Amino acid sequence: MKPNKLRQLLNEGKPTFGTHVITPWPGMIELIGNSGAFDYIEYVGEYSSFSLELLDNIGRAIELFPEMSSMMKVEEQTRGFIAQRAIDSGIQNVLFTDCRSAEDVKECIRLVRSETPEAGGVHGCGMRRSVGYVLSGGSKEWTESLDNVVIAIMIEKKGAMENLEEILSVEGVDMVQFGPSDYSVSVGMPGQGGHEKIQNDHRRMIETALKMGVHPRAEIGSFEQAQRYLDMGVRHFCIGWDIATIFSWCKKQKEGIDKIMESII
């Protein structure tokens, strides 16, 4: 089974850099992997359309790059089914959305871990591609791989901030990330993710996570935006979105085309 690069880096206390993919095409995984730029790719399943066959193909593409890991962002509804099938496809780590309490977080962790007495999970054996279909299912190696799944939690609801320290105390939480858009809605300030109050809560989440020994991760559009988070102590980043990169490129071309046309009209 493929070593989990993201888990290795966390265990070694090293910074990590990922990027987001929303386009459900394994070729996009290969393009990013060939760049050698990132430690892992987060497939943003919450915002994408996918099939179980597609998840297998993403898992296959990731395995072309031994020095790169993977993560899937999983939505609230059917989170157990999606998380388990993603892991069994070869996507090694999970970002859970929409948690509001420590009990929600404990359930997410339970869904990932194996049903050994030590792990206390409910993820059962399956003849799926992560174990070579018939090679390692139910093995010690398989249970250890589930123990090594990096579990990240979105802090994006009013309840999550109200219960932040309790959530951060849950054993098995590796990373947390603030979600200003959802959070602004949940506190009655829709569309104001950049508001001072929302950003102050973001800072408080980062400071509390660092104090309690949980890794805060920041989503940024480019590496130039990292410094303010580095100054806060953040060492983990997910940088850019494939569809946002395409949109920005198109907008830039439109601006250039308009200038060209002005000079000849």
TORVEX-466790 format. One record per residue: x, y, z of N, C-alpha, C in turn. Coordinates in steps of 0.1 Angstrom, whole numbers, padded with zeros to 4 digits, always signed. Example, Ala and Ser with C-alpha at 12.3 -4.5 7.8 and 13.67 -1.06 7.14 Angstrom:
# residues 2
+0132-0057+0078+0123-0045+0078+0132-0033+0078
+0128-0022+0071+0137-0011+0071+0129+0000+0079
This chain:
# residues 265
+0008-0012+0000+0000+0000+0000+0009+0012+0000
+0004+0023-0007+0012+0035-0009+0014+0042+0005
+0027+0046+0008+0029+0054+0020+0021+0068+0019
+0017+0072+0031+0009+0085+0031+0018+0096+0034
+0022+0104+0023+0032+0114+0024+0027+0125+0033
+0014+0129+0033+0010+0139+0042+0011+0136+0056
+0008+0123+0060+0010+0119+0074+0025+0119+0077
+0033+0115+0068+0048+0115+0071+0053+0129+0074
+0048+0138+0066+0053+0152+0069+0048+0158+0082
+0035+0155+0085+0030+0159+0098+0038+0153+0110
+0040+0140+0109+0048+0133+0119+0062+0138+0121
+0068+0143+0110+0081+0149+0110+0081+0164+0114
+0069+0170+0116+0069+0184+0120+0072+0193+0109
+0070+0189+0097+0074+0197+0085+0061+0205+0080
+0063+0216+0073+0052+0223+0067+0047+0215+0055
+0034+0217+0051+0028+0210+0040+0021+0220+0031
+0021+0216+0018+0015+0225+0007+0007+0216-0002
-0006+0219-0003-0014+0212-0012-0021+0222-0022
-0029+0216-0031-0037+0224-0040-0050+0218-0042
-0060+0226-0046-0074+0221-0048-0076+0217-0063
-0083+0206-0064-0088+0202-0078-0103+0200-0077
-0111+0207-0085-0125+0205-0086-0129+0198-0099
-0121+0200-0109-0124+0193-0122-0122+0178-0120
-0132+0170-0122-0131+0155-0120-0124+0148-0131
-0112+0151-0134-0104+0145-0145-0091+0140-0140
-0088+0127-0140-0075+0122-0136-0063+0129-0142
-0065+0133-0155-0054+0140-0162-0050+0153-0154
-0059+0159-0147-0055+0171-0140-0046+0167-0128
-0049+0156-0122-0040+0150-0112-0026+0148-0117
-0025+0142-0129-0012+0140-0135-0004+0153-0138
-0012+0163-0143-0005+0175-0146+0001+0182-0134
-0006+0182-0123-0001+0187-0111+0010+0179-0105
+0008+0166-0106+0019+0157-0101+0032+0159-0108
+0031+0160-0122+0043+0162-0130+0050+0175-0127
+0043+0185-0121+0049+0198-0118+0059+0196-0105
+0056+0186-0097+0064+0184-0085+0062+0196-0075
+0051+0203-0076+0050+0215-0068+0044+0213-0054
+0036+0202-0053+0028+0200-0041+0030+0187-0034
+0027+0187-0021+0028+0175-0013+0016+0166-0014
+0004+0173-0017-0008+0165-0019-0018+0173-0027
-0028+0166-0032-0039+0173-0039-0052+0170-0031
-0059+0181-0029-0072+0179-0023-0083+0179-0034
-0090+0168-0036-0101+0167-0045-0113+0172-0038
-0119+0184-0042-0129+0191-0035-0143+0184-0039
-0145+0172-0035-0157+0165-0038-0170+0172-0035
-0169+0180-0024-0181+0188-0020-0187+0197-0031
-0178+0201-0040-0182+0211-0050-0182+0204-0064
-0179+0192-0065-0177+0185-0078-0187+0174-0080
-0188+0170-0093-0196+0158-0096-0186+0146-0098
-0190+0135-0092-0181+0123-0093-0189+0110-0093
-0183+0100-0097-0188+0086-0096-0178+0078-0088
-0182+0066-0084-0173+0057-0077-0161+0053-0086
-0164+0051-0099-0154+0047-0109-0144+0059-0110
-0149+0071-0110-0140+0083-0111-0131+0083-0099
-0136+0081-0087-0127+0081-0075-0116+0070-0076
-0119+0059-0081-0109+0049-0084-0098+0054-0093
-0102+0061-0104-0093+0066-0114-0084+0078-0108
-0090+0085-0099-0082+0096-0092-0072+0089-0083
-0076+0078-0076-0066+0070-0068-0055+0065-0076
-0058+0060-0088-0048+0054-0097-0038+0065-0101
-0043+0077-0105-0035+0088-0109-0025+0092-0098
-0030+0093-0086-0022+0098-0075-0010+0088-0073
-0013+0075-0075-0002+0065-0072+0009+0066-0082
+0008+0074-0093+0019+0076-0102+0030+0084-0095
+0027+0091-0084+0036+0100-0078+0038+0097-0063
+0049+0089-0061+0052+0084-0047+0053+0095-0037
+0058+0107-0041+0061+0118-0032+0049+0128-0031
+0037+0123-0035+0025+0132-0034+0013+0123-0029
+0006+0129-0019-0005+0123-0013-0018+0129-0018
-0029+0126-0012-0042+0131-0016-0052+0132-0005
-0062+0140-0007-0073+0143+0003-0086+0145-0005
-0097+0142+0002-0110+0145-0004-0118+0153+0006
-0124+0164+0001-0133+0172+0009-0147+0166+0008
-0152+0162+0019-0165+0154+0020-0176+0162+0026
-0187+0163+0019-0199+0170+0024-0206+0163+0035
-0215+0171+0042-0221+0166+0054-0230+0154+0052
-0239+0155+0042-0248+0144+0040-0240+0132+0033
-0243+0120+0037-0237+0108+0033-0222+0108+0035
-0217+0115+0045-0202+0117+0047-0196+0103+0049
-0202+0094+0056-0196+0081+0059-0194+0073+0046
-0204+0073+0038-0203+0065+0025-0192+0071+0017
-0192+0084+0015-0182+0090+0006-0168+0089+0011
-0166+0092+0024-0153+0091+0030-0147+0077+0029
-0155+0067+0032-0150+0053+0031-0147+0049+0017
-0155+0053+0008-0153+0049-0006-0141+0057-0012
-0139+0069-0008-0127+0077-0012-0114+0070-0007
-0114+0067+0006-0102+0060+0011-0100+0047+0004
-0110+0039+0002-0109+0026-0004-0105+0027-0019
-0107+0039-0025-0102+0041-0038-0087+0045-0039
-0082+0049-0028-0068+0053-0027-0065+0067-0024
-0076+0075-0021-0075+0088-0016-0073+0088-0001
-0061+0092+0003-0056+0088+0016-0061+0096+0028
-0066+0108+0026-0069+0117+0037-0082+0123+0035
-0089+0128+0046-0102+0133+0044-0103+0147+0052
-0110+0156+0045-0114+0169+0051-0130+0168+0052
-0134+0169+0065-0149+0168+0067-0154+0182+0069
-0166+0185+0063-0173+0198+0064-0184+0197+0074
-0189+0209+0078-0201+0211+0085-0203+0205+0098
-0192+0203+0105-0193+0198+0119-0196+0210+0128
-0204+0207+0138-0209+0217+0147-0206+0214+0162
-0201+0202+0165-0199+0198+0179-0188+0188+0179
-0183+0185+0191-0173+0175+0193-0179+0161+0189
-0192+0159+0192-0198+0146+0188-0198+0144+0173
-0201+0155+0166-0200+0154+0151-0186+0149+0147
-0176+0155+0153-0162+0152+0149-0159+0138+0153
-0163+0134+0165-0160+0120+0169-0166+0110+0159
-0178+0113+0154-0184+0104+0144-0176+0104+0131
-0171+0115+0127-0163+0115+0114-0151+0106+0116
-0144+0107+0127-0132+0099+0130-0136+0084+0131
-0147+0081+0137-0152+0067+0138-0155+0061+0124
-0160+0069+0115-0162+0065+0101-0150+0061+0094
-0139+0067+0097-0126+0065+0090-0118+0053+0095
-0117+0052+0109-0109+0042+0115-0115+0028+0114
-0106+0018+0114-0110+0004+0114-0116+0000+0127
-0123-0011+0126-0131-0016+0138-0122-0025+0147
-0110-0020+0149-0102-0027+0159-0105-0022+0173
-0103-0030+0183-0106-0024+0197-0098-0012+0200
-0086-0010+0195-0078+0001+0197-0083+0014+0190
-0087+0012+0177-0091+0023+0169-0106+0027+0171
-0114+0017+0174-0128+0020+0177-0136+0025+0166
-0132+0022+0154-0139+0028+0142-0150+0018+0137
-0155+0021+0125-0165+0013+0119-0162+0010+0104
-0150+0013+0100-0146+0011+0086-0143-0003+0084
-0151-0010+0077-0150-0025+0075-0141-0028+0063
-0137-0041+0062-0129-0046+0051-0137-0046+0038
-0130-0044+0027-0136-0044+0014-0126-0049+0004
-0131-0055-0007-0123-0059-0018-0123-0048-0028
-0115-0037-0024-0115-0025-0032-0100-0022-0036
-0098-0012-0044-0085-0010-0050-0074-0006-0041
-0077+0001-0030-0067+0005-0020-0059-0006-0014
-0066-0018-0014-0059-0030-0008-0056-0040-0019
-0056-0036-0032-0053-0045-0043-0064-0055-0045
-0076-0051-0041-0088-0059-0043-0088-0072-0035
-0077-0080-0037-0077-0093-0030-0064-0095-0022
-0056-0085-0021-0042-0086-0015-0041-0083+0000
-0046-0072+0004-0044-0067+0018-0056-0064+0026
-0068-0068+0020-0080-0065+0028-0081-0072+0041
-0084-0064+0052-0084-0069+0065-0071-0072+0072
-0060-0068+0065-0047-0071+0070-0043-0060+0081
-0032-0063+0088-0027-0053+0097-0022-0041+0090
-0016-0043+0078-0012-0031+0070-0024-0022+0067
-0035-0028+0064-0047-0021+0061-0052-0013+0073
-0052-0019+0084-0057-0012+0096-0048-0001+0100
-0035-0003+0098-0025+0008+0100-0027+0020+0091
-0030+0017+0078-0032+0027+0068-0044+0036+0073
-0055+0030+0078-0066+0037+0083-0063+0046+0095
-0054+0040+0104-0049+0048+0115-0041+0060+0111
-0035+0060+0099-0027+0070+0094-0034+0081+0085
-0047+0078+0083-0055+0088+0075-0054+0102+0083
-0050+0112+0076-0050+0126+0082-0065+0131+0082
-0070+0134+0093-0084+0139+0094-0084+0154+0097
-0089+0161+0087-0090+0176+0088-0105+0179+0090
-0107+0190+0098-0121+0194+0101-0123+0209+0097
-0133+0212+0089-0137+0226+0087-0143+0232+0099
-0138+0243+0103-0145+0251+0114-0152+0262+0106
-0165+0260+0104-0172+0269+0095-0186+0271+0099
-0190+0267+0111-0203+0269+0117-0202+0276+0130
-0212+0283+0134-0213+0290+0147-0211+0280+0158
-0217+0268+0157-0216+0258+0168-0201+0253+0169
-0194+0252+0158-0180+0248+0158-0172+0258+0166
-0174+0270+0163-0166+0280+0171-0170+0281+0185
-0182+0279+0188-0187+0279+0202-0181+0267+0210
-0179+0256+0203-0174+0243+0208-0159+0241+0204
-0152+0251+0201-0139+0249+0195-0129+0241+0203
-0128+0245+0216-0118+0238+0224-0122+0223+0226
-0135+0221+0227-0139+0207+0229-0136+0199+0216
-0138+0205+0204-0135+0199+0191-0120+0196+0190
-0112+0206+0194-0098+0204+0193-0092+0194+0202
-0100+0191+0213-0096+0181+0223-0099+0166+0218
-0106+0165+0207-0110+0151+0203-0098+0144+0197
-0095+0133+0202-0083+0125+0197-0085+0121+0183
-0076+0124+0175-0076+0120+0161-0078+0132+0151
-0081+0144+0157-0082+0156+0148-0067+0160+0145
-0064+0160+0133-0050+0164+0129-0049+0179+0124
-0059+0183+0117-0059+0197+0111-0073+0203+0112
-0073+0217+0113-0085+0224+0112-0083+0236+0102
-0094+0239+0096-0094+0250+0087-0107+0258+0088
-0105+0271+0088-0116+0280+0089-0123+0282+0076
-0137+0283+0076-0144+0285+0064-0152+0298+0065
-0147+0310+0061-0153+0323+0064-0167+0324+0057
-0169+0318+0045-0182+0320+0038-0193+0313+0046
-0192+0300+0049-0202+0293+0056-0204+0299+0070
-0192+0303+0076-0193+0308+0090-0201+0322+0090
-0198+0330+0080-0205+0343+0080-0221+0341+0078
-0225+0331+0071-0239+0328+0070-0244+0323+0083
-0237+0314+0090-0242+0308+0103-0243+0318+0114
-0236+0330+0113-0237+0340+0124-0245+0352+0119
-0252+0350+0108-0262+0360+0103-0255+0372+0096
-0243+0369+0090-0236+0379+0082-0233+0374+0068
-0243+0369+0061-0240+0363+0048-0232+0372+0038
-0222+0366+0032-0215+0374+0022-0204+0383+0028
-0202+0382+0041-0192+0391+0047-0181+0383+0054
-0175+0374+0046-0164+0366+0051-0152+0374+0054
-0150+0385+0048-0139+0394+0050-0141+0404+0061
-0153+0404+0067-0156+0414+0078-0146+0412+0090
-0143+0423+0097-0134+0422+0108-0138+0412+0118
-0151+0411+0121-0155+0402+0132-0152+0387+0127
-0155+0384+0114-0153+0371+0109-0138+0368+0109
-0130+0377+0105-0115+0375+0104-0109+0374+0118
-0115+0381+0128-0110+0380+0142-0113+0366+0147
-0125+0360+0144-0128+0347+0148-0118+0337+0141
-0115+0340+0128-0105+0331+0121-0092+0331+0129
-0087+0343+0132-0075+0344+0140-0076+0336+0153
-0087+0338+0160-0089+0331+0173-0088+0316+0171
-0094+0311+0160-0093+0296+0157-0079+0292+0155
-0071+0300+0148-0057+0296+0145-0049+0296+0159
-0051+0307+0167-0044+0308+0179-0047+0296+0189
-0060+0293+0189-0065+0282+0198-0060+0269+0194
-0060+0266+0181-0055+0254+0175-0040+0252+0178
-0032+0262+0176-0018+0262+0179-0015+0259+0194
-0023+0266+0202-0021+0264+0217-0025+0250+0221
-0034+0243+0214-0038+0230+0218-0032+0219+0210
-0022+0223+0201-0014+0212+0194-0021+0206+0182
-0030+0213+0176-0037+0209+0164-0032+0218+0153
-0029+0212+0141-0024+0220+0130-0035+0228+0123
-0034+0242+0123-0043+0250+0115-0038+0250+0100
-0047+0249+0091-0044+0250+0077-0051+0262+0071
-0044+0269+0062-0050+0281+0055-0052+0278+0041
-0063+0282+0035-0066+0282+0021-0062+0296+0015
-0054+0296+0005-0050+0309-0001-0050+0307-0016
-0051+0319-0023-0052+0318-0037-0038+0317-0044
-0027+0321-0037-0014+0320-0043-0004+0321-0031
+0008+0317-0034+0019+0318-0024+0021+0331-0018
+0018+0342-0026+0020+0356-0021+0012+0359-0009
+0001+0352-0007-0009+0354+0004-0005+0347+0017
+0006+0340+0016+0009+0331+0028+0015+0339+0040
+0022+0350+0038+0029+0356+0048+0021+0360+0061
+0009+0365+0059+0001+0369+0071-0002+0357+0079
-0003+0345+0073-0006+0333+0081+0007+0328+0087
+0018+0329+0080+0031+0325+0085+0034+0333+0098
+0030+0345+0098+0033+0354+0109+0024+0350+0121
+0013+0343+0119+0004+0338+0129+0009+0324+0135
+0018+0318+0127+0023+0305+0131+0018+0293+0123
+0010+0296+0112+0005+0286+0103+0016+0281+0095
+0016+0267+0093+0027+0261+0085+0021+0252+0074
+0008+0252+0073+0001+0242+0064-0008+0250+0055
-0007+0248+0042-0015+0256+0032-0020+0247+0021
-0032+0251+0016-0037+0246+0004-0039+0258-0006
-0032+0257-0017-0030+0269-0025-0038+0268-0039
-0047+0276-0041-0053+0277-0054-0063+0266-0058
-0071+0269-0068-0082+0260-0073-0080+0260-0088
-0082+0248-0093-0080+0247-0108-0090+0255-0116
-0103+0255-0112-0112+0263-0119-0110+0278-0117
-0106+0282-0105-0103+0297-0103-0091+0301-0112
-0081+0292-0114-0070+0295-0122-0074+0298-0137
-0083+0289-0141-0088+0290-0155-0096+0303-0157
-0105+0306-0147-0113+0318-0147-0104+0330-0148
-0094+0331-0139-0086+0343-0138-0078+0345-0151
-0073+0334-0157-0066+0334-0170-0075+0340-0181
-0087+0335-0181-0097+0340-0191-0100+0355-0189
-0102+0359-0177-0104+0373-0174-0092+0382-0178
-0080+0377-0176-0068+0385-0179-0067+0386-0195
-0071+0375-0202-0070+0376-0216-0081+0386-0222
-0092+0386-0215-0103+0395-0220-0098+0410-0218
-0092+0413-0207-0086+0426-0205-0076+0430-0215
-0068+0420-0219-0058+0423-0229-0064+0424-0243
-0074+0416-0246-0081+0417-0259-0087+0431-0260
-0094+0435-0249-0101+0448-0250-0091+0459-0253
-0079+0459-0247-0069+0469-0249-0064+0469-0264
-0062+0456-0269-0058+0455-0283-0068+0461-0292
-0081+0458-0289-0092+0463-0298-0093+0478-0297
-0091+0484-0286-0091+0498-0284-0081+0505-0293
-0070+0498-0295-0059+0505-0303-0061+0504-0318
-0070+0495-0322-0072+0493-0337-0086+0497-0341
-0095+0501-0332-0108+0505-0336-0109+0520-0337
